[in-house]
Amino acid sequence: EPHPPRRECHAWSALPLYTFIHTLAGIRQENGVIVIRPHLLGFPDLSGSAATPLGNVQFVYRRTDDGTWQYRIRLPENVHGLLIMPSDKRIPFSGELRYAE
């Protein structure tokens, strides 16, 4: 038994949270570009920060009262992104994107 005793559950419990955020937020790095394809599965909103090899991506996804989705995404400096909407509309951007659909 290690001395002092330690708990190894922290590292194992971090993976589901990482996967949860990256799956719902739809954020992944692909060929030097941050590709964002949200999968909100009925959630009314989602916000947070997702770690990628190119840096942290901050995001806020929110459904308004009229059913419109508002997206606000901030990429690390000098990083390019591609937002892919459920309609398959593709929106290239860098810096900060504010979009509603």
Secondary structure, DSSP 8 states (H G I E B T S, - for coil): --SS----HHHHHHHHHHHHHHHHHTEEEETTEEEE----TT-SEEEEEEEETTEEEEEEEEE-TTS-EEEEEE--TT-EEEEE-TT--EEEEESEEEEE-
